[in-house]
Amino acid sequence: MISPQQVESMIKAQMPDAQIQVQDLTGGGDHYQVSVVSSQFAGKGLVQQHQLVYGALKQAMSSEAIHALALKTYTPEAWQATAAS
């Protein structure tokens, strides 16, 4: 089991500028939905963006501390456009 704060800390370690929202989907500490806003996503496709986040969470994913992960990734510009609509 891993806490939402630990998930956020692992992502922040690799992506210091990231704004992160972590939601535990089942209450069991192993199924998460994570939204990440980072300038590091600029110019990258969706798969590349997700790979950056998976890379930050590699240890937790490989040990199955995180069993399921739903990702939403945004550049700051895309996030502003989403928030404005």
C-alpha positions as a Markdown table, in Angstrom:
| # | Residue | x | y | z |
|---|---|---|---|---|
| 1 | Met | 0.0 | 0.0 | 0.0 |
| 2 | Ile | 1.2 | 3.5 | -0.8 |
| 3 | Ser | -0.3 | 6.8 | 0.2 |
| 4 | Pro | -1.5 | 9.6 | -2.2 |
| 5 | Gln | 1.2 | 11.8 | -0.7 |
| 6 | Gln | 3.9 | 9.2 | -1.5 |
| 7 | Val | 2.7 | 9.0 | -5.1 |
| 8 | Glu | 2.8 | 12.8 | -5.3 |
| 9 | Ser | 6.3 | 12.9 | -3.8 |
| 10 | Met | 7.7 | 10.3 | -6.3 |
| 11 | Ile | 6.4 | 12.3 | -9.2 |
| 12 | Lys | 7.7 | 15.6 | -7.8 |
| 13 | Ala | 11.1 | 14.1 | -7.4 |
| 14 | Gln | 11.3 | 13.6 | -11.2 |
| 15 | Met | 9.2 | 16.6 | -12.2 |
| 16 | Pro | 9.7 | 19.4 | -9.7 |
| 17 | Asp | 7.4 | 21.8 | -11.5 |
| 18 | Ala | 4.5 | 19.5 | -11.6 |
| 19 | Gln | 1.1 | 20.2 | -10.2 |
| 20 | Ile | -0.4 | 16.9 | -9.1 |
| 21 | Gln | -3.8 | 15.6 | -8.0 |
| 22 | Val | -3.9 | 12.1 | -6.7 |
| 23 | Gln | -7.2 | 10.2 | -6.0 |
| 24 | Asp | -7.3 | 6.8 | -4.4 |
| 25 | Leu | -10.1 | 5.1 | -6.4 |
| 26 | Thr | -10.8 | 2.2 | -4.1 |
| 27 | Gly | -9.6 | 3.3 | -0.7 |
| 28 | Gly | -7.1 | 0.4 | -0.7 |
| 29 | Gly | -4.0 | 2.4 | -1.5 |
| 30 | Asp | -3.2 | 0.6 | -4.8 |
| 31 | His | -5.6 | 2.0 | -7.4 |
| 32 | Tyr | -5.0 | 5.6 | -8.3 |
| 33 | Gln | -6.1 | 8.3 | -10.7 |
| 34 | Val | -3.4 | 10.9 | -11.1 |
| 35 | Ser | -3.6 | 14.2 | -12.9 |
| 36 | Val | -0.3 | 15.9 | -13.7 |
| 37 | Val | 0.3 | 19.4 | -15.1 |
| 38 | Ser | 3.9 | 20.0 | -16.1 |
| 39 | Ser | 5.9 | 22.1 | -18.6 |
| 40 | Gln | 8.0 | 19.0 | -19.2 |
| 41 | Phe | 5.1 | 17.6 | -21.3 |
| 42 | Ala | 5.5 | 20.4 | -23.9 |
| 43 | Gly | 6.2 | 19.1 | -27.4 |
| 44 | Lys | 5.6 | 15.5 | -26.3 |
| 45 | Gly | 2.8 | 13.1 | -27.3 |
| 46 | Leu | 0.5 | 11.5 | -24.9 |
| 47 | Val | 2.4 | 8.3 | -24.7 |
| 48 | Gln | 5.7 | 10.2 | -24.0 |
| 49 | Gln | 3.9 | 12.2 | -21.3 |
| 50 | His | 2.6 | 9.1 | -19.6 |
| 51 | Gln | 6.1 | 7.4 | -19.8 |
| 52 | Leu | 7.6 | 10.3 | -17.8 |
| 53 | Val | 5.0 | 9.7 | -15.0 |
| 54 | Tyr | 5.5 | 6.0 | -15.2 |
| 55 | Gly | 9.2 | 6.5 | -15.0 |
| 56 | Ala | 8.8 | 8.5 | -11.8 |
| 57 | Leu | 6.6 | 5.7 | -10.3 |
| 58 | Lys | 8.6 | 2.8 | -11.7 |
| 59 | Gln | 9.6 | 1.3 | -8.3 |
| 60 | Ala | 6.0 | 1.4 | -6.9 |
| 61 | Met | 4.6 | 0.0 | -10.1 |
| 62 | Ser | 7.2 | -2.9 | -10.4 |
| 63 | Ser | 6.7 | -3.9 | -6.7 |
| 64 | Glu | 2.9 | -3.7 | -7.3 |
| 65 | Ala | 2.5 | -1.2 | -4.5 |
| 66 | Ile | 0.5 | 0.5 | -7.2 |
| 67 | His | -1.7 | -2.0 | -8.9 |
| 68 | Ala | -3.6 | 0.3 | -11.2 |
| 69 | Leu | -3.0 | 3.8 | -12.4 |
| 70 | Ala | -5.2 | 6.1 | -14.5 |
| 71 | Leu | -3.3 | 9.1 | -15.8 |
| 72 | Lys | -4.3 | 12.5 | -17.1 |
| 73 | Thr | -1.4 | 14.6 | -18.3 |
| 74 | Tyr | -1.5 | 18.3 | -19.3 |
| 75 | Thr | 0.9 | 21.0 | -20.3 |
| 76 | Pro | 0.2 | 24.2 | -18.4 |
| 77 | Glu | -1.4 | 25.7 | -21.5 |
| 78 | Ala | -3.6 | 22.6 | -22.1 |
| 79 | Trp | -4.6 | 22.8 | -18.4 |
| 80 | Gln | -5.6 | 26.4 | -18.7 |
| 81 | Ala | -7.7 | 25.6 | -21.8 |
| 82 | Thr | -9.4 | 22.8 | -19.9 |
| 83 | Ala | -10.0 | 25.0 | -16.9 |
| 84 | Ala | -11.4 | 27.8 | -19.0 |
| 85 | Ser | -14.0 | 25.6 | -20.8 |
